[in-house]
């Protein structure tokens, strides 16, 4: 079973082929009557008129469609093809110009992004370097604190031998050092 669209397409194709044949027959009839006379739209329309009803067998606008124009006026059809080709070439040129412009814009953006990327890479390198320096300083500070703590323990031990306790004398290490240094004098 044929679908609606397929049936419609088949019908349209048959009508198109039928109309083409009618135009071909009319052109042949005109050429037989007067082979030297160029075929004009007016003559063709007279030939395509139903003698009984007076109605046109083919609409006048249809005669200017490519498939029909090629039959009755090949010269005009060729001119139309050349004009269409020229228009297509112009459209392609405009399209190419537009694409070239887009490429230029994208290349410019790419350069900008590459510059930003390079800046970010430099910033990352600087931050990494800073982090390394800070880690080194932290390790050094931890080592210093450990050494100082060791000294405080030694001092506390020495002071304990003399009967002096830093924690019992002062609330802070600095205060304790000043109290101890006074007592030792």
N, C-alpha and C positions, 0 to 999 in steps of 0.2 A: 504494500500500500504506500502510495506517495504522499509525503507531507505537504501541508499547505504551501510553504515557501518553495519547495521543489516544484510543485505544480504551477505556481505563479511564475517562477523563473522559466520553466519550460514554455509556458504560454507566451511570455514576453519575448523569448528567443524566437519562437515561431512567428510571432507578429513582426519582429524586427527583420527576419529573413524574408518574410512575405513582402514587407514594405520595400526592402532593398530590391527585390525582384521587380516590383511594380515600377520603381524609379529606373532600373536598368532597361526594362521594356519600353518605358516612355522615351528614354534617351535614344534607344535604338530606332524607335518610330520616327523621332525628329530627324535623326541622321539619314534615314531612308528617304524622307521627304526632301531634305535639302542638306546634302553632306558637307557643303562648304560653309554654311552658316553656323556661327558659334551658338551654343545652347545657352539661352538666358533663363533666368528665374521665371520671367513672365511666360515664355513659351512652354517651359516645363510645367508650370501651374495650369496652363490651358490644357495641356495634354493629360494632366493628372485630375481633371475634373470629370466627375461621373456625368455622362450625357443625359441620363434620365432624371437624376435629382438635382444636378448642378453643384453638389457638394464636392469638396476637395477630397481625393483619396489619401493624400498625404498633406499634413499641415505644413504651411510655408516655413515655419521655424525649423522643422525637421530637416529640410533640404540643406541647412547650414551645419548640420552635425557632420563630423569628419567622414563617417562611412558613406554618407549620401553625397556630400560635396565632392568627394574623390571621384564619384561616378560621373556627375554631370558637369563639373568644372575643375578638372585636375590642376589647372594653373592656379586658381584661387586656393585650392586645397594645399598646394605646395607653398604658396605665400604664407598661408595660415600656419603651416608646419614650421616654416623658417622663423616666423614671428614667435611662435610658441617656444621654439628652440632658443631663440635669442632671449626671450623672457626667462626661460629656465636657467640659461647661463648667467643672466643678471642676478636672478634669485640665488643661484649657487655662489656667485661672487660675494653677494651681501652676506650670505650664510657663512662663507669662509672668513670674511672680514670680522664678522661677529665672533666666530670661533677663535680667530687669532687674538682678538681683543680679550676674550675670556682667558685664553692661555697666558697672555701677558699679565693679566690681573692675578691669575693663579701663581705664575712665576714670581711676581712681586710679593705675594702673600707668603710663598714658600721661602723666599729670601728673608722676609721679616721673621718668620717662624724659626728659621735656622739661626738668625741673630739672637732671638729670644732663647732658643735652646742652648746656644753657646754661652750666653750670659748665665743661664741657670746652671749649666755644667761648671762654670767658673765659681758661681756662688756655692755650689755643692762642694767643690774642691776646697774653697776657703773654709766652709763650715767643717768639713772633715778635718782639715788642718787644725782649726781652732779646737775641735773636740779632742784631737790627739794631744794638743798642748795642755788642755784642761785636764785630761786624764793623767798626763805626766805630772802636772802640778798637784793633782789630788793625791797621787801615789807618794809624791815627795812630802806633802802635808801629813799624810797618814804615817809615813816613816818618822817625820819630825814629832808628831803627837806620840807615837809609840816610844820614841827615845825620851821625850819629856816625861811620859808616864813612868818609864823605867827610872828616870832620875828622881821623880817624886817618891816612888817606892823606896829608892835607896835613901833619900833624905828622911823619909818617914821612919825607915829602919834605924838610921843613925840617931835620929831624934828620940826614937823610942828607947834606945840604949841610954840616952841621957835623961830619960823620963819626961820627954816633951812630946805631946801629940798635936799634930797640925790640926786635925779635925776637931779636937776638943778646944782649941784656942781660937779658931777663926771660922767664919762662915764661907769665905772664899779663899781660893788658893793664893791670890795676890795679898790678901789681908794676912793669911797665915805666913807667907814668906816674910812680910815686914815684921810680924810678931816674933818669929823665930830668929830673924837677923838681929833684933834688939836684945834678945835673951842671950844669944851667943856672944855678944860683945862684952 
